[in-house]
């Protein structure tokens, strides 16, 4: 089989990685799906249990990403962290 015949049978090129952001830091991931736990391990140091991870939903309500949740990767995904417990009025 010639190279041109092989190329004709090849699927359209899929990205070799996805660019996502967590707290304004860019990460390149190669897996098409990551769990919340895997996303939490991308930054150094890892996102600790004292913070929650949220996926930014443009024009909608942001979604909390639980550790076991599976997130399909795509370029431009954005996540942010926030304190897991907010105690209003505490000093």
C-alpha positions in Angstrom: 0.0 0.0 0.0 1.4 3.4 -0.9 1.7 6.3 1.5 -1.2 8.2 -0.3 -3.4 5.1 0.1 -2.6 4.9 3.8 -3.3 8.6 4.2 -6.7 8.1 2.5 -7.7 5.5 5.1 -6.5 7.5 8.1 -9.0 9.3 10.3 -8.8 13.0 10.3 -6.0 14.2 12.5 -7.1 14.5 16.1 -5.2 16.8 18.4 -2.2 15.1 20.1 -3.0 17.1 23.2 -5.6 19.5 24.7 -4.8 22.9 26.2 -6.8 23.5 29.3 -6.5 26.1 32.2 -6.7 25.6 35.9 -6.5 28.8 37.9 -5.2 30.7 34.8 -2.3 28.3 34.3 -2.2 26.4 31.0 -1.7 22.7 30.9 -1.3 20.3 28.0 -3.0 17.0 28.5 -2.9 14.0 26.2 -5.7 11.9 27.5 -9.2 12.4 26.0 -10.9 12.0 29.4 -9.6 12.8 32.8 -11.3 12.3 36.2 -11.6 15.1 38.7 -8.9 13.4 40.8 -6.5 13.4 37.8 -7.2 17.1 37.1 -6.4 17.9 40.7 -3.0 16.3 40.3 -2.0 18.5 37.3 -0.8 21.5 39.2 2.3 21.3 41.4 1.6 21.0 44.3 -1.7 19.1 43.8 -5.0 20.8 44.6 -5.6 19.8 48.2 -8.8 18.6 49.9 -9.3 22.1 51.3 -10.2 23.4 47.8 -13.0 22.5 45.4 -12.5 22.3 41.7 -15.0 23.9 39.3 -15.4 23.8 35.5 -16.2 27.2 34.0 -19.4 27.1 32.0 -19.6 30.2 29.8 -23.1 31.7 30.1 -24.2 29.2 32.7 -23.5 28.0 36.2 -20.0 26.7 36.9 -20.0 23.0 37.7 -18.2 21.4 40.7 -15.9 18.6 39.5 -16.0 15.7 42.0 -13.0 13.4 42.2 -14.7 10.5 40.4 -16.3 12.6 37.7 -15.1 12.0 34.2 -14.4 15.2 32.1 -14.1 15.0 28.3 -11.1 17.1 27.3 -11.3 19.8 24.7 -9.2 22.8 23.9 -10.1 25.8 25.9 -11.6 24.1 28.9 -11.2 26.3 32.0 -11.3 25.3 35.7 -10.8 27.2 38.9 -10.4 26.3 42.6 -12.2 27.8 45.6 -12.1 27.1 49.3 -14.0 24.0 50.1 -15.6 25.6 53.1 -16.5 29.2 53.4 -17.2 30.4 57.0 -18.9 33.8 56.7 -18.0 36.0 59.7 -15.1 33.9 60.9 -11.9 35.5 61.8 
